[in-house]
Amino acid sequence: MSENTESGERSADVILSQVGSEGLSATLKVKQKAISSAQLREQDSLALVALYNATNGDAWTNKTGWKTARLEQWYGIYLGNNRVIRIELYDNQLAGSIPAEIGNINQS
């Protein structure tokens, strides 16, 4: 199973079978707890720090709050339901590539 970003616990059945003369099989029930809102917020924060580092954040025109203040105080970052919902860094001298970690920000 992949990381559970849903609001509740989820489960799945895993069926184990032995091929051969014995023909044994068993079903294993797996439960996975939901990731907490604090963990999701940390995931967003880490993705944004990766963006900062990959795009020469130290040279940005406006980097107010980045890596020093609470996430909701970072310039150009907008939250909804305690998650990043929009990034606006217009005219901010970003240089580099968007890191893969930015894909960890989603509205689950």
C-alpha positions as CSV (number, residue, x, y, z in Angstrom):
1,M,0.0,0.0,0.0
2,S,1.1,3.5,-0.6
3,E,1.1,6.2,2.1
4,N,-2.4,6.8,3.4
5,T,-3.3,10.5,2.9
6,E,-7.0,9.9,3.4
7,S,-8.9,11.2,6.4
8,G,-9.5,7.8,8.0
9,E,-8.0,4.4,8.4
10,R,-8.0,2.1,5.4
11,S,-7.6,-1.7,5.1
12,A,-6.8,-4.3,2.4
13,D,-6.7,-8.0,2.1
14,V,-3.4,-9.6,1.0
15,I,-3.9,-13.2,-0.2
16,L,-0.8,-15.4,0.2
17,S,-0.8,-18.7,-1.8
18,Q,1.7,-21.5,-2.2
19,V,1.9,-23.0,-5.6
20,G,2.5,-26.7,-5.6
21,S,1.2,-29.9,-4.1
22,E,0.2,-28.4,-0.8
23,G,-2.1,-25.7,-2.2
24,L,-2.0,-23.7,1.0
25,S,-3.3,-20.1,1.2
26,A,-4.0,-17.5,3.8
27,T,-5.5,-14.1,3.8
28,L,-3.7,-11.3,5.7
29,K,-5.8,-8.2,6.7
30,V,-3.7,-5.1,6.7
31,K,-4.9,-1.8,8.3
32,Q,-3.2,1.5,7.8
33,K,-3.8,4.6,9.9
34,A,-4.3,7.9,8.2
35,I,-1.5,10.4,8.1
36,S,-2.1,13.2,10.6
37,S,-2.7,16.8,9.6
38,A,0.6,17.7,11.3
39,Q,2.5,15.1,9.2
40,L,0.8,16.5,6.0
41,R,1.8,20.0,7.0
42,E,5.3,18.9,7.5
43,Q,5.3,17.2,4.2
44,D,4.2,20.4,2.5
45,S,6.9,22.4,4.4
46,L,9.6,20.0,3.3
47,A,8.4,20.2,-0.3
48,L,8.6,24.0,-0.2
49,V,12.0,24.0,1.3
50,A,13.1,21.7,-1.6
51,L,11.6,24.3,-3.9
52,Y,13.5,27.1,-2.2
53,N,16.8,25.2,-2.3
54,A,16.4,24.1,-5.9
55,T,15.5,27.7,-7.2
56,N,18.2,29.7,-5.4
57,G,16.0,30.9,-2.6
58,D,18.7,32.8,-0.9
59,A,18.8,35.2,-3.9
60,W,15.0,35.6,-4.2
61,T,13.7,39.2,-4.2
62,N,11.2,38.3,-1.4
63,K,11.8,35.4,0.8
64,T,10.0,36.7,3.9
65,G,9.4,34.0,6.4
66,W,10.8,31.2,4.4
67,K,12.5,28.6,6.6
68,T,12.2,30.9,9.6
69,A,8.5,31.5,10.4
70,R,5.4,29.4,10.5
71,L,4.3,28.2,7.1
72,E,1.3,30.6,6.9
73,Q,3.8,33.5,7.1
74,W,5.9,32.4,4.2
75,Y,5.7,34.9,1.3
76,G,3.6,33.6,-1.6
77,I,2.2,30.6,0.2
78,Y,-1.5,30.2,0.7
79,L,-3.1,27.6,3.0
80,G,-6.6,26.1,3.1
81,N,-7.6,23.5,5.7
82,N,-4.0,23.7,7.0
83,R,-2.6,22.6,3.6
84,V,-0.8,24.5,0.9
85,I,-3.3,25.3,-1.8
86,R,-1.5,28.0,-3.8
87,I,2.0,29.2,-4.4
88,E,2.6,32.7,-5.9
89,L,6.2,33.7,-6.3
90,Y,5.8,36.2,-9.1
91,D,8.8,38.4,-10.0
92,N,10.9,36.7,-7.4
93,Q,14.0,35.8,-9.4
94,L,13.6,32.0,-9.1
95,A,16.4,30.2,-11.0
96,G,16.7,26.5,-11.3
97,S,14.4,23.5,-11.7
98,I,11.2,22.6,-9.8
99,P,12.1,19.7,-7.6
100,A,10.2,16.4,-7.6
101,E,9.3,16.9,-3.9
102,I,6.8,19.6,-5.0
103,G,4.6,16.7,-6.1
104,N,4.2,15.8,-2.4
105,I,1.9,18.8,-2.0
106,N,-1.6,17.8,-2.8
107,Q,-5.1,18.5,-1.5
108,S,-6.0,15.1,-0.1
